[in-house]
Each structure stands twice: as C-alpha cells, then as structure tokens.
Amino acid sequence: MARKNARTELLKSIDLYSTCTWAQLKRIDSLTTSHRAQAGQVLTREGDRGLEFIIVLQGTATVRRGRLPLGQIGPGSFFGELALLDHSERCATVVAETDMELLVSSVSEFRTMYLSIPPVSQKMLQVVGARLRSVDEMLGLWPDPGYSREASQPRPVGCWPAASEHAPSPSGTRSEQRRDFAGVAGRA
C-alpha cells in the first residue's frame, strides 16, 4: 500500500482525484510540480501554444474568451487540458485574480496521468462536458426545449470553460517538453 503524506492527502481532497487510490495519488504526485502565481499574472493566453495542465489549489482566476468573461475558477478547478487532448491552441485567457497556488503537469505528465489513471480521465470528461453545456447555455444553444433541468446532474467542480493548450509531439525529454511555467505565464 502506498504511504500517505501531506501532498497525497491534499490531492485526495481535490474533486478530480477524490476517487483515486493512494497508489494512484502517489503517481499523480510524481506527475505534478507546485507553482505560485501572483495576482494579475496571465496564466494562459487565448491563441497561444500551451504545454501545461494546471490545477488550482488556492486562489481564484478569471476565464475570458476574447472580451467575453466565461467565469471564475478556484480551488479544485483545472484548466489547460483541451489542447493537450485535441492538439489545438488555447481557447481562453486565464488571469489570476488573487495570489494562487497551482499544480502543473507537462504534456507527457498529463498524458501519463490521463491514460493510466481511469478515475482522472472519467472525471475530466465529466467536467469538459459540463463546460461545453455551460458555453452552449451562454450562447443560447442549450438546453433544448425537451430538456428537463430537474433531471440533470449537478455540474462537477471547475465547470467553467477552460483555457486550452497545444500539445507537442511526444518526443523529447521531460525537461525539453516542460516549458518554464513562470516564464510562459508572465509573458506580455
């Protein structure tokens, strides 16, 4: 059995990881790096190529697409997964509203986590689906007339549309694939 520690306890408290075993949490711990962001820091920029998956531990950020505010994200939320899944550009800009504590995974770390830990991929798909519905609602495309809100499931934590990243080819070492997140996030 995997040894519990403060970091795995913290990971277990995040909805995305709440159904993972202790052994899976230990693996996730090895696939993430802690990062601090300052209020006002751009964490992702719409249209940019991205290489990270980001989970919010503390603090809040605003998500915007163009001039359209999509919402706020806070503890337990994640972003940056879309382009790592579909190889597209970031689809939103995320700006820290407060000082933040984050966990960051590179493309290869994200793929390892997503492909080898089923509870993570299942919960992630639920959140991505909820975000799609949220955007459809904003655009007046959903719910359709036959939809019953009472019959729907509550949205998972972090259901605001996320920023997206572009994934590189899986070649190269971990250090070659990981961009200095602080440098990327601080770019003007």
N, C-alpha and C positions, 0 to 999 in steps of 0.2 A: 504494500500500500504506500502511496506517495505521502511524504511528510508534509504536514500542513505548516504554513508560515504566514506572516502578516500579509505578504503580497498575494498568496493564493486565497487567503480569506477575503481580501479586497476584491479580487477577481470574481469570487463566488457571489459577491453582493451585487455585481453588475448583471442586469437582466439578460444580456446577450450570453453570458456564461453561467447563469444560475442553475442550469440542469447538467452541467458538465461534472464528470467525476473528478476526484482530487488529482488523479494521474493526468487527466486532460488539462486541468488547470495548471499543473506544473509545466506541461508542454507549452501552453499558451504563455505562461510567464517567460519562458525562454524565447518566445517569438515576439516580444514587445519590449520597447525601450521607453523609459519615462522622459517626459519633456515638459517644460514650463513655458507658458506663453504670457505675454503682458497684455493688458487691456489695450485695445486699438490695433493689435497685431493682426495682419491678414494671414489667416491660416491656409486658405485655398483661394485661388482666383479663377473665376469662370474663364474658360477657354485655354487655360494653361495645361501643360502636360503634368500629370501628377504621378508620384511614385509611392505614396503612403496611404495607409489606412489608419484612421485616428479615432480613439475612444476618449470621451470626456470623463475625467474623474471628478474634477471640481471646476466651478465657474460656468459662465454662460457665453454663448456666441450667437450672432445673428446670421441667418442664411438669406442671401439675396440672389435673385437671377435677374441680371440687368438692373433696372430700378425697382423691380417687384420684390418686396420683402416676403419671404416664404415662411418665416417663423424664427423661433429661437430654439437652441439646443442647450442642454445642460447635462448634469451628471447622469451617466448611464447611456447617453446617446453616442452614436458613432456616425462617421462620415468618411467619404473618400473611397467607398467600396465599389461604386458603379463602374468607373473606368477600369478598375482592376478586374472586374468581371467581364466587361464588354470591350475593353481596349479603346475607349473613347476619351475625349477631353473632359476636363472638369466642367460640370454643368451649372455650378453655382459658386458664388464667392462667400466664404465664411470668415467673419471678423470677430475676434474676441471682444466681448463687451466688458468683461472683468478679467483679472488675472486668472489663469487657468492651469490646471494640472492635467496632462494628457498621457495616453499610452499610444505609441506609434509603432506600426509594423511596416516593413518594406514590402515590395511586391512579392518576393519569394516567401517571406514570412507569412504574409496574408494568404497566399495560395496554399501553403502547407497547412495553416490553420483551417482554412475553408474546406479543403479536400480531405483532411484526415480526422476532423473532429465534427461528426454529424450534428450534434446539438447546436453548434455555432452556425453551420450553413442553414439549418432549418429555421432558427430564429431570425437570421439575417434575411432570408427570403420573406418571412412574415413582415418584417419592418419595411423592406423595399416595396412590397405590395401595398402596405398601408400608406407609404409616401406617394405612390402612384395614385391611389384613390384621393389622397389629400389634394394633389395638384389638379386632378380631374374635377374635384369639387370647386376649387378656386376658379377654374375655367368654365364652370357651369356644365361640365360634361357628365357628371355623376352626382348623385345616384340617378339611375334611370327611373321612369315612372313606376315600374313594377317592383322597385326595391323597397324593402322594409327596414328602416334603421333599427327598429327594436330587435330584429332577428340577427343583426350584425354582431360581430365580436368586437370587444374593445380594442383600440389600437395599441400596439406594443410601444414601450418607451422609445423615444427617439424617432417618432414617425414623421417628422418634418422632412421635406425633400432634402437630400444630402448633396454635398459637393461631390464631384466625381473626379477620378484621376485616370490618366492614361498609363497603361502597363507596358513596360519594355519587354523585349524578348527575354525568356528565362535564362539566357546565357550570362556569364559573368559571375564574379564572386559577390558575396553578400555586401561587402564594402563598396563594390562598383555599382551595385543596384540601389543601395541606400543613398539617398540624397541627404545632405545636411539639412534636416528639417528646419532648424532655426534660420538657416540662410534662405531657404525657399520661402518660408513664412514671412520673413522680414523684407522681402523684395518689394520695391515700389512699383 
